[in-house]
Amino acid sequence: LEFSRVLFRSVTYTARDYFWRCLESLRPTAAAGARIIVVDNGSADRHVDAIRSRFPGYDAIRVENNSGFISGANAGIQDAVAGGAEFVALLNDDTEIVDDRWLDAALRALDAEPEAGMAGFSMIDRVEDAVLPEEPGYAIKSRLNGFALVFTRDLLQTINILRPF
């Protein structure tokens, strides 16, 4: 699976240290060809320019009025689907990637289990505690952590998963 078919988005409201660490941790993923879009969800500090300056390969879009996480997430998802992404990874702005193989592992899992529609990840509290497996694997779960999810385009188009009610 090619990374060029994937869009990463992170919704942010205010730029904090963990947000910048999140974007920094995505550099290897961007270098592998993934398109990264950051949605500025109506922040007061309007940090779109700072994002573009510090991460010139990333795209940044701004939602003028913060109508909540779902509104910001939908802005990025709509952009991804309109741009032809076959997969969309949705990351919280305080997520830090500790294993550069994460996307490849998620895409392999989705390829092996196409009816799944989405993949998630295990969370650790501290990077120092991370024990990375020699070969990332997957397990079928009925529930996923929401901090970092990879969705198939088909799932997003079929159920409009993040549309407000």
N, C-alpha and C positions, 0 to 999 in steps of 0.2 A: 504494500500500500504506500502510495506516495504522500509525503507530508504536504505537498502543495494543495492537496484536496482538503486540508484541515484549516479551520480558523480557530484561533484562541481568542477568547475575550475575557476580560476582567472588568467588572463593574466597580467603580470607585466613587466615593463621595468626597472624601478629603484625603489628601496625600499625606501619609504617615510613613515612618521608616519601614514598616513591614510591607507596605505597598511597593516601595522602591526595591526592596529585596525580592518581592514576587517577580517584578519585571526583570530584574537582574538574573534570577534563576531560570528565566525562559530564554536567555540568549542562546544556549546550545540548541534549543528546539527551533528557534528562529533561524539559526545558522543551517539547520538541516532542511530548511525550506518551508516551514510552516508560516502562515500569515498570522500576525498577532495584531489584534485590535483591542484597544483599551477604550472603554466607554466612560467618559467623565459624566457622572450622573448629577449634574447641576451643582457641582461644588462651588463654594464661595471663593476659593483660591484660584479657580479656573486654571488648573495645571496642565491643560492640553499642550501649551507651548513648551513647558518643562519636559513633558513626556517626549515630544518630538525632538527636542534638543538632546536629551540624554540617551534616547533610543531611536536613532534616525531610521531604522528599518521597520519600526512599528507604526501602525496606523492608530490614530486617536480621533474619536468622534465625541461630540459634546451633546448631551441632552440638556437643554436649557433649564427645565424645571424638574427637580427631583420629585418624581411621583412614586418613589420606592424602587426596591431592587428589581422587581419584575419589569417595570418600565425600562430601566436601563438594560437589563438582560435582553429584552425583546428588541431593542434598538440594534444591539450587536448581532443577535440571531438573524434578524431580518436582513441585515447587511451581508451576513455570511451566506445565507440561502440564496439571496439575489445574486451574489457573486459566484455561485456554483459550488460552494463547499459541500462535500459529501459527508463530512463529519464536522461537528462543532464542539469544542471543548469550552466549558464554562467554568471559570475559576473564581473563587472568592479573592478579594484583593489582599488578603493576609496569607495566602497559600505560598509556600516556598517549595519548589521542586528540588528533591534531594537525589533523584536518580534520573539521569538523562535518558534512560531507556523507557521511561514511563509512557510516552505516547506510542511508541512502537508496540509495547506490551498491550496497551488498550486496543489498538487497531488489530493486532493479531487475535485478541480475544473476541472482538466483534466480528472478525472474518470467520473465526471458528464457530461462533454462535450467532449467526445473523438475526435470529428471531429475538435476541436480547434487546436490541435497540439502543442500549447505553451501557457504559462501563464506568466504574468508580474506582477509588483507590483507598488503601489503608492509610490512616492518619497516625503520625507520631507526634509526641509533645515536644521533643527536643531533637534537633539534628544530630547531636552527639550520641543519641540513643539509637540511631538508625542502623539496622543490620540489613544490608542489601543482599538479596538472594543472588546466587551465581547466575541463575537464569530466571527472569521474572515469569510468573505463571498467573493463572486466574482460577477463580472458583465461582460457580453460579450462586448468586445470593438473591434473596427476595427483597432486600433492603440495602441501600447504598448511602454512604456519607455524602452530603451535598456540597462539600467544599471544592471538589474538582470532579466534574463529570464530563464524559465524552458521549455525545449523542450522534446517532445517525441522522442524516438529512430526512430519510423516510419517516422516522419516528416523529421528528419535529413537525413535518408537514402533515402527518396523519392526525396527531392528537393536539397540536398547538399547545404543547406542555406548559409553557410559561405565560400564556395569555391570562390577563386579569379576569376575574369572574364578574 
